[in-house]
Structures are given as C-alpha cells and as structure tokens.
Amino acid sequence: MTDVEIEYCVPCGFLDRAQDIQHALLRQFGERLDRVALVTGDHGVLQVRVGDEVVWDKADDEYDVDEVTRRLREYV
C-alpha cells in the first residue's frame, strides 16, 4: 500500500488545492492507498510525495489535478 503526503502553504491559502488533490487521489485509488495526509507548510510549497520521493511540485509543474493523479498511478 501507499502513503501519500500533500504539503501545502498555509499563508498562501493552498488548502483548497491540497484538498482537491486529496479528493482526486482518494476517488481514483481509494482503498489502494494507506493514507493521503495533508501537511502544513509555508514559503509557497505545494508538493505531493510518496515516501521521500516528490511526485509533483508546484515549483516545477503547472497545477493540474489530473496530472498529479497520472503521476501517482505508477506508485499505486
């Protein structure tokens, strides 16, 4: 099973985006995920990680929930 962490910038107001990603991952992969945790951060962070590996990072990629889901597929 897979543990996913979504770290989001609280001061930037990225909670809605983080929740959108969380909901999409749970809808797509459901019980195949052990957990999809929201982790508070700052300095503009919005990252999706599986273990220590960054699967998607706002700093490098456009915000696209479907792309995040596609990238996570290989880990599930």
Steps between C-alpha positions, in 0.01 A plus 500: 500500500599861454534797735457839332575840652379827356692791648336837445576862587261623768574877461453467122153352541582173320273290723226487233747377238643242741150374580414481128806282443419288805141441384610414146755247624252338737235484227743348250692258721276455806595204715830448316637794703585461867463873559498836328619749761489878484816656644521869580788703360599848390718685247266418208531122524252269332650153460376144473734234639501124521746411772805719444438541128338817364240394242378851416617849602330833425844658466573279198158421354172669415213436740305216339321249722472251213878511447562436870268199481679367189840531666386325815364204303845339466536492881165335570 
